[in-house]
Amino acid sequence: MKQFNIRSLVRKNILELKPYTSFRDQNEFDNPVLLDANESPFGEYNRYPDSTHKEIRQKLSQLKNISAEQIALGNGSDELIDLIIRIFCEPKEDSIMMMDPSFAMYAFYASINENKVIKLPLNEDFEIEKQEFLSIINKVQPKVFFLCSPNNPTGNSTEDIEFFLQNFSGIVVADEAYIEFSNKKSSLELLEKYPNLIVLQTFSKAWGIAGARVGIAYASKEIIQLMYTVKAPYNVNALSQQFVLKSLENLDQFRQNLDNINAEKEWLIDEFKAIESITKIYPTDANFFLIEFNDAENIYNKLLDKEVLTSKRTPYIPNCLRINIGNREENIQLIQALKN
Ligand SMILES: *Cc1c(COP(=O)(O)O)cnc(C)c1O
């Protein structure tokens, strides 16, 4: 197995940064008089939020059985993806590897940072070919590999993630935005063994609070410290932190919603059987389907006419639309529109 010195992968200017720490968040006080941050003394949300997200990290630490020091929160996973790129990838020089097709935001943040993106083409079942992976990393040495599992927009999961961790000499980011919908194991349990692993999860999908914009990174203490050094100090606002805490206290609701979505998934699979324009439904571990139609462009427009919005993947994935699982009412509207 490769030996890892994380610091040797980090950009020099980042290593030299001193973290901005809010004094108030680093210390315990009983009943402080807060005259240190030029806030207003009036109002309900007059105070800056906790820049270290202590309470949420503590709760997640218990829930996932991981040290709070190995957890970072971002303003959506989006911010965390951007942070990872900025921590490890030198503009213009370094390269980022991603699966193709996969989540577009990796390439978006890479291009803002002027990083080159190397695409790892997936096979016809949307799986990574290990030989292809090895041949690419032998030619170029990407610093960061975004491994999205379950993958968006394909819906399938990658098996044997340890193979990629063992063979990659940079950082592997396992993006698990859809992991709660899957019965595959999370990569969280690999964190102890692989210091080059970052696992991303989010409150936007199964947790149902996309509006709060909160994403989670799990990694080594060292990497998490770097994230807290580079992020904007008050990246997760007070209202969002409240929403997250409320969600974490209501696990029954979370499970109920998840069961509901899984039941709707089965219902939809059954209903799709009667839709003649569908030529293939790809297997999915997520809360969406990648579906091939005989004429996806036409179906997409017909659905749009009825104000049923789906995600057009054709022509990039020929004749495919990505359609997510809604509630029964929404799913009925989808099926009715497809039947016409
Ligand atoms: C939806 C999604 C996310 C979540 O992004 P947020 O910024 O947390 O809302 C992350 N990764 C993938 C692959 C996604 O599809």
The ligand as a Gaussian input file, in Angstrom:
#p B3LYP/6-31G(d) Opt

LIG

0 1
 C      -26.958000      16.618000      -5.420000
 C      -25.527000      16.239000      -5.380000
 C      -24.671000      16.777000      -4.415000
 C      -25.208000      17.683000      -3.358000
 O      -24.791000      18.965000      -3.499000
 P      -25.187000      20.014000      -2.364000
 O      -24.306000      21.158000      -2.713000
 O      -24.836000      19.406000      -1.028000
 O      -26.637000      20.299000      -2.483000
 C      -23.359000      16.373000      -4.400000
 N      -22.892000      15.482000      -5.281000
 C      -23.692000      14.944000      -6.208000
 C      -23.145000      13.921000      -7.125000
 C      -25.028000      15.319000      -6.293000
 O      -25.806000      14.770000      -7.243000

